[in-house]
């Protein structure tokens, strides 16, 4: 039985979708272009940009992943550590719907804003669609 996929539940981001150059095209003389349809499904790359992610602490001053989890940078780090670049998860794309994806690049943990009470500088992550 297949293992159920975790859900990427960090909805506060903007997104960019990069569609691949699929199929095969070659240009011959006389403006003639020969094109062949792709044989495999497209594998898109989604760039998600986050502003306002924040580290939250408990009353003892320790990082707490349970406080405001959709905006919690520590929660995102833990999610990345559980999946890294090899384990698939579900992502609800605002245009293309529910997709299976993986992280396409390692998570870069940005600096916090000076005087920002744990707010992290804007950063982006890349997700790779698993067709």
Phi and psi restraints in degrees (value plus and minus 20) as a CYANA .aco file:
   2 UNK   PHI     -92.4   -52.4
   2 UNK   PSI     122.6   162.6
   3 UNK   PHI     -94.4   -54.4
   3 UNK   PSI     116.2   156.2
   4 UNK   PHI     -86.9   -46.9
   4 UNK   PSI     120.4   160.4
   5 UNK   PHI    -103.4   -63.4
   5 UNK   PSI     121.7   161.7
   6 UNK   PHI     -88.2   -48.2
   6 UNK   PSI     138.8   178.8
   7 UNK   PHI    -127.5   -87.5
   7 UNK   PSI     112.3   152.3
   8 UNK   PHI     -97.6   -57.6
   8 UNK   PSI      83.4   123.4
   9 UNK   PHI    -131.9   -91.9
   9 UNK   PSI      42.3    82.3
  10 UNK   PHI    -149.7  -109.7
  10 UNK   PSI      56.7    96.7
  11 UNK   PHI     -98.4   -58.4
  11 UNK   PSI     -29.8    10.2
  12 UNK   PHI    -110.3   -70.3
  12 UNK   PSI      58.4    98.4
  13 UNK   PHI    -173.8  -133.8
  13 UNK   PSI     139.4   179.4
  14 UNK   PHI    -117.5   -77.5
  14 UNK   PSI     146.5   186.5
  15 UNK   PHI    -161.6  -121.6
  15 UNK   PSI     136.5   176.5
  16 UNK   PHI    -157.3  -117.3
  16 UNK   PSI     114.9   154.9
  17 UNK   PHI    -134.3   -94.3
  17 UNK   PSI     106.3   146.3
  18 UNK   PHI    -127.4   -87.4
  18 UNK   PSI      92.2   132.2
  19 UNK   PHI    -104.2   -64.2
  19 UNK   PSI     119.5   159.5
  20 UNK   PHI     -95.5   -55.5
  20 UNK   PSI     140.8   180.8
  21 UNK   PHI    -103.2   -63.2
  21 UNK   PSI      72.7   112.7
  22 UNK   PHI    -118.3   -78.3
  22 UNK   PSI     140.8   180.8
  23 UNK   PHI      60.9   100.9
  23 UNK   PSI    -181.4  -141.4
  24 UNK   PHI    -159.5  -119.5
  24 UNK   PSI     113.1   153.1
  25 UNK   PHI    -155.6  -115.6
  25 UNK   PSI     119.5   159.5
  26 UNK   PHI    -161.1  -121.1
  26 UNK   PSI     119.0   159.0
  27 UNK   PHI    -122.4   -82.4
  27 UNK   PSI     107.0   147.0
  28 UNK   PHI    -121.2   -81.2
  28 UNK   PSI    -198.8  -158.8
  29 UNK   PHI     -85.7   -45.7
  29 UNK   PSI     142.3   182.3
  30 UNK   PHI      48.1    88.1
  30 UNK   PSI       9.5    49.5
  31 UNK   PHI      46.0    86.0
  31 UNK   PSI      -4.0    36.0
  32 UNK   PHI    -105.8   -65.8
  32 UNK   PSI     107.1   147.1
  33 UNK   PHI    -137.2   -97.2
  33 UNK   PSI     105.0   145.0
  34 UNK   PHI    -117.5   -77.5
  34 UNK   PSI     106.4   146.4
  35 UNK   PHI    -145.7  -105.7
  35 UNK   PSI     122.9   162.9
  36 UNK   PHI    -145.9  -105.9
  36 UNK   PSI     116.4   156.4
  37 UNK   PHI     -84.4   -44.4
  37 UNK   PSI     130.9   170.9
  38 UNK   PHI     -86.8   -46.8
  38 UNK   PSI     130.8   170.8
  39 UNK   PHI    -117.2   -77.2
  39 UNK   PSI     -36.7     3.3
  40 UNK   PHI    -141.0  -101.0
  40 UNK   PSI     137.8   177.8
  41 UNK   PHI     -86.5   -46.5
  41 UNK   PSI     133.5   173.5
  42 UNK   PHI     -86.3   -46.3
  42 UNK   PSI     129.0   169.0
  43 UNK   PHI    -143.1  -103.1
  43 UNK   PSI      79.6   119.6
  44 UNK   PHI    -104.2   -64.2
  44 UNK   PSI     137.2   177.2
  45 UNK   PHI    -135.4   -95.4
  45 UNK   PSI     109.2   149.2
  46 UNK   PHI    -131.2   -91.2
  46 UNK   PSI     105.1   145.1
  47 UNK   PHI    -123.6   -83.6
  47 UNK   PSI      99.0   139.0
  48 UNK   PHI    -126.1   -86.1
  48 UNK   PSI     110.1   150.1
  49 UNK   PHI    -133.3   -93.3
  49 UNK   PSI     105.7   145.7
  50 UNK   PHI    -130.7   -90.7
  50 UNK   PSI     111.0   151.0
  51 UNK   PHI    -146.9  -106.9
  51 UNK   PSI     115.9   155.9
  52 UNK   PHI      71.2   111.2
  52 UNK   PSI     -11.9    28.1
  53 UNK   PHI     -86.3   -46.3
  53 UNK   PSI     132.0   172.0
  54 UNK   PHI    -168.1  -128.1
  54 UNK   PSI     127.8   167.8
  55 UNK   PHI    -106.7   -66.7
  55 UNK   PSI     110.7   150.7
  56 UNK   PHI    -135.0   -95.0
  56 UNK   PSI     127.7   167.7
  57 UNK   PHI    -143.3  -103.3
  57 UNK   PSI     139.2   179.2
  58 UNK   PHI    -108.4   -68.4
  58 UNK   PSI     156.6   196.6
  59 UNK   PHI     -77.7   -37.7
  59 UNK   PSI     -44.1    -4.1
  60 UNK   PHI    -101.4   -61.4
  60 UNK   PSI     -27.0    13.0
  61 UNK   PHI      71.0   111.0
  61 UNK   PSI     -14.0    26.0
  62 UNK   PHI    -107.8   -67.8
  62 UNK   PSI     128.6   168.6
  63 UNK   PHI     -78.6   -38.6
  63 UNK   PSI     118.9   158.9
  64 UNK   PHI    -150.6  -110.6
  64 UNK   PSI      91.8   131.8
  65 UNK   PHI     -97.5   -57.5
  65 UNK   PSI     -28.4    11.6
  66 UNK   PHI    -111.5   -71.5
  66 UNK   PSI     -32.9     7.1
  67 UNK   PHI    -103.9   -63.9
  67 UNK   PSI     104.5   144.5
  68 UNK   PHI      22.5    62.5
  68 UNK   PSI      40.2    80.2
  69 UNK   PHI     -79.2   -39.2
  69 UNK   PSI     -48.1    -8.1
  70 UNK   PHI     -93.3   -53.3
  70 UNK   PSI     -37.4     2.6
  71 UNK   PHI    -136.4   -96.4
  71 UNK   PSI     -13.1    26.9
  72 UNK   PHI    -110.0   -70.0
  72 UNK   PSI      95.3   135.3
  73 UNK   PHI     -83.8   -43.8
  73 UNK   PSI     -57.9   -17.9
  74 UNK   PHI     -83.1   -43.1
  74 UNK   PSI     -57.9   -17.9
  75 UNK   PHI     -84.8   -44.8
  75 UNK   PSI     -61.8   -21.8
  76 UNK   PHI     -83.1   -43.1
  76 UNK   PSI     -61.8   -21.8
  77 UNK   PHI     -81.0   -41.0
  77 UNK   PSI     -64.6   -24.6
  78 UNK   PHI     -82.5   -42.5
  78 UNK   PSI     -60.9   -20.9
  79 UNK   PHI     -81.0   -41.0
  79 UNK   PSI     -65.5   -25.5
  80 UNK   PHI     -81.2   -41.2
  80 UNK   PSI     -64.7   -24.7
  81 UNK   PHI     -82.2   -42.2
  81 UNK   PSI     -49.8    -9.8
  82 UNK   PHI     -95.7   -55.7
  82 UNK   PSI     -43.4    -3.4
  83 UNK   PHI    -134.8   -94.8
  83 UNK   PSI     -52.7   -12.7
  84 UNK   PHI      22.2    62.2
  84 UNK   PSI    -160.2  -120.2
  85 UNK   PHI    -118.1   -78.1
  85 UNK   PSI     -15.4    24.6
  86 UNK   PHI    -136.0   -96.0
  86 UNK   PSI     -38.4     1.6
  87 UNK   PHI    -126.7   -86.7
  87 UNK   PSI     106.8   146.8
  88 UNK   PHI     -92.8   -52.8
  88 UNK   PSI     137.4   177.4
  89 UNK   PHI    -172.6  -132.6
  89 UNK   PSI     151.4   191.4
  90 UNK   PHI    -114.0   -74.0
  90 UNK   PSI     120.6   160.6
  91 UNK   PHI    -153.6  -113.6
  91 UNK   PSI     107.0   147.0
  92 UNK   PHI    -108.5   -68.5
  92 UNK   PSI      77.2   117.2
  93 UNK   PHI     -96.8   -56.8
  93 UNK   PSI     114.1   154.1
  94 UNK   PHI     -80.3   -40.3
  94 UNK   PSI     -43.9    -3.9
  95 UNK   PHI    -128.2   -88.2
  95 UNK   PSI     -65.7   -25.7
  96 UNK   PHI    -114.1   -74.1
  96 UNK   PSI     -21.2    18.8
  97 UNK   PHI      63.8   103.8
  97 UNK   PSI    -179.9  -139.9
  98 UNK   PHI     -95.5   -55.5
  98 UNK   PSI     103.5   143.5
  99 UNK   PHI    -148.7  -108.7
  99 UNK   PSI     134.3   174.3
 100 UNK   PHI    -112.8   -72.8
 100 UNK   PSI     110.4   150.4
 101 UNK   PHI    -161.8  -121.8
 101 UNK   PSI     149.9   189.9
 102 UNK   PHI    -154.7  -114.7
 102 UNK   PSI     140.0   180.0
 103 UNK   PHI     -85.2   -45.2
 103 UNK   PSI     115.6   155.6
 104 UNK   PHI    -112.0   -72.0
 104 UNK   PSI     -45.1    -5.1
 105 UNK   PHI    -160.5  -120.5
 105 UNK   PSI     136.9   176.9
 106 UNK   PHI     -81.2   -41.2
 106 UNK   PSI     129.8   169.8
 107 UNK   PHI     -91.7   -51.7
 107 UNK   PSI     106.5   146.5
 108 UNK   PHI    -117.0   -77.0
 108 UNK   PSI     100.5   140.5
 109 UNK   PHI    -107.7   -67.7
 109 UNK   PSI      86.5   126.5
 110 UNK   PHI     -95.5   -55.5
 110 UNK   PSI     142.8   182.8
 111 UNK   PHI     -87.3   -47.3
 111 UNK   PSI     140.0   180.0
 112 UNK   PHI    -108.1   -68.1
 112 UNK   PSI     134.8   174.8
 113 UNK   PHI     -92.7   -52.7
 113 UNK   PSI     111.1   151.1
 114 UNK   PHI     -79.2   -39.2
 114 UNK   PSI     105.0   145.0
 115 UNK   PHI      52.5    92.5
 115 UNK   PSI      -5.3    34.7
 116 UNK   PHI    -117.5   -77.5
 116 UNK   PSI      -8.1    31.9
 117 UNK   PHI      36.4    76.4
 117 UNK   PSI      22.5    62.5
 118 UNK   PHI      70.3   110.3
 118 UNK   PSI     -18.9    21.1
 119 UNK   PHI     -90.7   -50.7
 119 UNK   PSI     114.5   154.5
 120 UNK   PHI    -113.1   -73.1
 120 UNK   PSI     125.3   165.3
 121 UNK   PHI     -81.3   -41.3
 121 UNK   PSI     134.2   174.2
 122 UNK   PHI     -76.5   -36.5
 122 UNK   PSI     120.2   160.2
 123 UNK   PHI    -169.8  -129.8
 123 UNK   PSI     144.8   184.8
 124 UNK   PHI    -146.0  -106.0
 124 UNK   PSI     133.1   173.1
 125 UNK   PHI    -148.6  -108.6
 125 UNK   PSI     137.6   177.6
 126 UNK   PHI    -135.8   -95.8
 126 UNK   PSI     113.9   153.9
 127 UNK   PHI    -135.2   -95.2
 127 UNK   PSI     121.4   161.4
 128 UNK   PHI    -130.0   -90.0
 128 UNK   PSI     104.3   144.3
 129 UNK   PHI     -88.6   -48.6
 129 UNK   PSI     118.3   158.3
 130 UNK   PHI    -127.6   -87.6
 130 UNK   PSI      82.3   122.3
